[in-house]
Amino acid sequence: MLRVLIVAERRDGDLHPISLELIAAGRKLIQEQDGYIDAALLGHEVSSLAEGLLSRGVNTVYLVESPLLADYTTDAYVNTMSRLIGLSNPEIVLMGQTTIGRDLAPRLAFRLNTAVAMDCINLELDALSGALIARR
């Protein structure tokens, strides 16, 4: 069973539009197999945004609230996300091509000793191997 984790971002007190695009991308990846789309939502006093993710088809929202996460800081987000990924064990993590995603993705890949594909406009799974194919 494929588990896709999206990193939900917020802007001006609401979900960033990229979060909704990531849900759609995750849904496309799991459409031919049983799978789940989960979301990581980090911040301070952001629990009200979790319902918006669930109502759009996310199975589980991993909500991490702390005053230290009110604003994006590299160290706090990398530490929190690496632990969250270790606990949730997704096969694929999707992040937006935003300032946060561009900073966070390669650092997490290094920390977790895995690959990162950036600047992708199309993602698909190979039916035979299950490999993720990222196209630019």
ABEGO torsion letter per residue (X at the ends): XBBBBBBBBBBGGBBBAAAAAAAAAAAAAAAABBBBBBBBBBEBGAAAAAAAAAAAGBABBBBBBBAAAABBBAAAAAAAAAAAAAAAGBABBBBBBBAAAAAAAAAAAAAAGBBBBBGBABBBBBAAAGBBBBBX
